Amino acid sequence: MFVLLRQRIGILLMILFMPVNSPVWKMGIEGLGFDPGLSGFGFFASSLAFFIAGAFMTFTPKTKFG
């Protein structure tokens, strides 16, 4: 089965940024010593945005321009 690079990146985004993983990402970034400057809800919203972008990349059909 032929899978486009765009779809592979979309699947990777969906796996990494599942909304349930947002607390893990926040703890990891804070553990490295960085202050993300986002609340828990802000991290959840950004994680959800990346998840939706990955779903969009995965499930949209191939288009031709020109």
Rosetta constraint file for C-alpha pairs under 8 A:
AtomPair CA 3 CA 7 HARMONIC 6.38 0.50
AtomPair CA 3 CA 8 HARMONIC 6.92 0.50
AtomPair CA 4 CA 8 HARMONIC 6.45 0.50
AtomPair CA 5 CA 9 HARMONIC 6.22 0.50
AtomPair CA 6 CA 10 HARMONIC 6.14 0.50
AtomPair CA 6 CA 57 HARMONIC 6.08 0.50
AtomPair CA 6 CA 58 HARMONIC 6.92 0.50
AtomPair CA 7 CA 11 HARMONIC 6.18 0.50
AtomPair CA 7 CA 57 HARMONIC 5.66 0.50
AtomPair CA 7 CA 58 HARMONIC 4.24 0.50
AtomPair CA 7 CA 59 HARMONIC 7.42 0.50
AtomPair CA 8 CA 12 HARMONIC 6.25 0.50
AtomPair CA 8 CA 58 HARMONIC 7.17 0.50
AtomPair CA 9 CA 13 HARMONIC 6.16 0.50
AtomPair CA 9 CA 54 HARMONIC 7.17 0.50
AtomPair CA 9 CA 57 HARMONIC 7.60 0.50
AtomPair CA 9 CA 58 HARMONIC 7.79 0.50
AtomPair CA 10 CA 14 HARMONIC 6.18 0.50
AtomPair CA 10 CA 53 HARMONIC 7.24 0.50
AtomPair CA 10 CA 54 HARMONIC 3.83 0.50
AtomPair CA 10 CA 55 HARMONIC 6.05 0.50
AtomPair CA 10 CA 56 HARMONIC 7.36 0.50
AtomPair CA 10 CA 57 HARMONIC 4.93 0.50
AtomPair CA 10 CA 58 HARMONIC 4.85 0.50
AtomPair CA 11 CA 15 HARMONIC 6.24 0.50
AtomPair CA 11 CA 54 HARMONIC 6.15 0.50
AtomPair CA 11 CA 55 HARMONIC 7.20 0.50
AtomPair CA 11 CA 58 HARMONIC 6.18 0.50
AtomPair CA 12 CA 16 HARMONIC 6.10 0.50
AtomPair CA 12 CA 54 HARMONIC 7.44 0.50
AtomPair CA 13 CA 17 HARMONIC 5.76 0.50
AtomPair CA 13 CA 50 HARMONIC 6.59 0.50
AtomPair CA 13 CA 51 HARMONIC 6.09 0.50
AtomPair CA 13 CA 53 HARMONIC 7.77 0.50
AtomPair CA 13 CA 54 HARMONIC 5.00 0.50
AtomPair CA 14 CA 18 HARMONIC 5.84 0.50
AtomPair CA 14 CA 50 HARMONIC 7.39 0.50
AtomPair CA 14 CA 51 HARMONIC 4.78 0.50
AtomPair CA 14 CA 52 HARMONIC 7.55 0.50
AtomPair CA 14 CA 54 HARMONIC 5.19 0.50
AtomPair CA 14 CA 55 HARMONIC 6.43 0.50
AtomPair CA 15 CA 51 HARMONIC 7.92 0.50
AtomPair CA 16 CA 21 HARMONIC 7.42 0.50
AtomPair CA 17 CA 21 HARMONIC 6.27 0.50
AtomPair CA 17 CA 22 HARMONIC 6.99 0.50
AtomPair CA 17 CA 47 HARMONIC 5.26 0.50
AtomPair CA 17 CA 48 HARMONIC 7.07 0.50
AtomPair CA 17 CA 50 HARMONIC 6.19 0.50
AtomPair CA 17 CA 51 HARMONIC 5.39 0.50
AtomPair CA 18 CA 22 HARMONIC 7.25 0.50
AtomPair CA 18 CA 47 HARMONIC 6.70 0.50
AtomPair CA 18 CA 48 HARMONIC 6.97 0.50
AtomPair CA 18 CA 51 HARMONIC 5.95 0.50
AtomPair CA 19 CA 44 HARMONIC 6.05 0.50
AtomPair CA 19 CA 47 HARMONIC 5.55 0.50
AtomPair CA 19 CA 48 HARMONIC 5.48 0.50
AtomPair CA 19 CA 51 HARMONIC 7.36 0.50
AtomPair CA 21 CA 25 HARMONIC 6.38 0.50
AtomPair CA 21 CA 47 HARMONIC 7.99 0.50
AtomPair CA 22 CA 26 HARMONIC 6.16 0.50
AtomPair CA 22 CA 43 HARMONIC 6.07 0.50
AtomPair CA 22 CA 44 HARMONIC 5.59 0.50
AtomPair CA 22 CA 47 HARMONIC 6.05 0.50
AtomPair CA 23 CA 27 HARMONIC 6.09 0.50
AtomPair CA 23 CA 40 HARMONIC 7.42 0.50
AtomPair CA 23 CA 43 HARMONIC 7.72 0.50
AtomPair CA 23 CA 44 HARMONIC 7.86 0.50
AtomPair CA 24 CA 28 HARMONIC 6.04 0.50
AtomPair CA 25 CA 29 HARMONIC 6.16 0.50
AtomPair CA 26 CA 30 HARMONIC 6.13 0.50
AtomPair CA 26 CA 36 HARMONIC 7.68 0.50
AtomPair CA 26 CA 40 HARMONIC 7.99 0.50
AtomPair CA 26 CA 43 HARMONIC 7.08 0.50
AtomPair CA 27 CA 31 HARMONIC 5.85 0.50
AtomPair CA 28 CA 32 HARMONIC 6.36 0.50
AtomPair CA 29 CA 33 HARMONIC 6.78 0.50
AtomPair CA 29 CA 34 HARMONIC 5.83 0.50
AtomPair CA 29 CA 35 HARMONIC 7.40 0.50
AtomPair CA 29 CA 36 HARMONIC 7.15 0.50
AtomPair CA 30 CA 34 HARMONIC 5.25 0.50
AtomPair CA 30 CA 35 HARMONIC 6.01 0.50
AtomPair CA 30 CA 36 HARMONIC 7.29 0.50
AtomPair CA 38 CA 42 HARMONIC 5.21 0.50
AtomPair CA 38 CA 43 HARMONIC 6.08 0.50
AtomPair CA 39 CA 43 HARMONIC 6.30 0.50
AtomPair CA 40 CA 44 HARMONIC 6.23 0.50
AtomPair CA 41 CA 45 HARMONIC 6.05 0.50
AtomPair CA 42 CA 46 HARMONIC 6.18 0.50
AtomPair CA 43 CA 47 HARMONIC 6.01 0.50
AtomPair CA 44 CA 48 HARMONIC 6.07 0.50
AtomPair CA 45 CA 49 HARMONIC 6.18 0.50
AtomPair CA 46 CA 50 HARMONIC 6.32 0.50
AtomPair CA 47 CA 51 HARMONIC 6.15 0.50
AtomPair CA 48 CA 52 HARMONIC 6.14 0.50
AtomPair CA 49 CA 53 HARMONIC 6.16 0.50
AtomPair CA 50 CA 54 HARMONIC 6.15 0.50
AtomPair CA 51 CA 55 HARMONIC 6.24 0.50
AtomPair CA 52 CA 56 HARMONIC 6.08 0.50
AtomPair CA 53 CA 57 HARMONIC 6.19 0.50
AtomPair CA 54 CA 58 HARMONIC 6.06 0.50
AtomPair CA 55 CA 59 HARMONIC 6.00 0.50
AtomPair CA 56 CA 60 HARMONIC 5.85 0.50
